Amino acid sequence: MKIISVFILLIYWSIMITAPVMSKNSVKNQDKDLKIFSSF
């Protein structure tokens, strides 16, 4: 049971750390797309 709870905590923390990074990358990609569209 302890191993399972540790495993869940690891998954939770990995999501908490990677989610903001992924959202920043998606925002940057949207900015690039907007610049490409506005250049036409």
N, C-alpha and C positions, 0 to 999 in steps of 0.2 A: 504493500500500500504506500509506503514511504517513497519507494522508487517511482511509482506512478505520479505522485504529487510533485516530486522534483522534476519529472519529465514535463508535466503540464506547466510548471513554473518556467522552465527553460523555453518552451514554445511561446508562452505569454510574453516573456521578456524579449525574445527574438522578434515577435510581431511588433511590440511597442517600439523597439529600436529601429526596425526596418520600415515601418509604416510612414513616419515623417519623411524619411529619405526618399521613399517611392513617390510620395505626394509632391515633394519638391521637384523630382525629375519629371513628373507628369506636367507640372506647371511650366517648367522650362520648355518642354516639348510643345505645349500649347502656345507659348510665346513665339517659338520658332515658326509654328504653323501660321500664326496670325501675321507675322512679318512677311512670310512667303506670299500669303494671300493679298496683303496690302500692297506689295510691290507690283502686282499685276495691274 
